[in-house]
């Protein structure tokens, strides 16, 4: 899916619904993203959406991953050289190194 929107969420919910054991019910925690709570959402009968309170990232475990990414990979950093930025293995070496340059 190239976008996060109501159409994508409907497809996602439909797929989740097919993996729920017959007779069981799933409760999905969702944040306040517009497509999570859209009035156009088609929520299967074996799924209940439980919205997290707005502006409470500490309740959403995914926020821990985003914070880690910001702290370790997406933050602004200064490198001594172009080679230091890409490491010995070329551009793909970045994925193998931590922010300190060590594996």
Secondary structure, DSSP 8 states (H G I E B T S, - for coil): ----SHHHHHHHHHHHHHTS-TT--EEEEE-S-GGGS-TT----TTEEEEE--TT-GGG-HHHHHHHHHHHHTSS----SSHHHHH-TTGGGGGGGS-TTS--
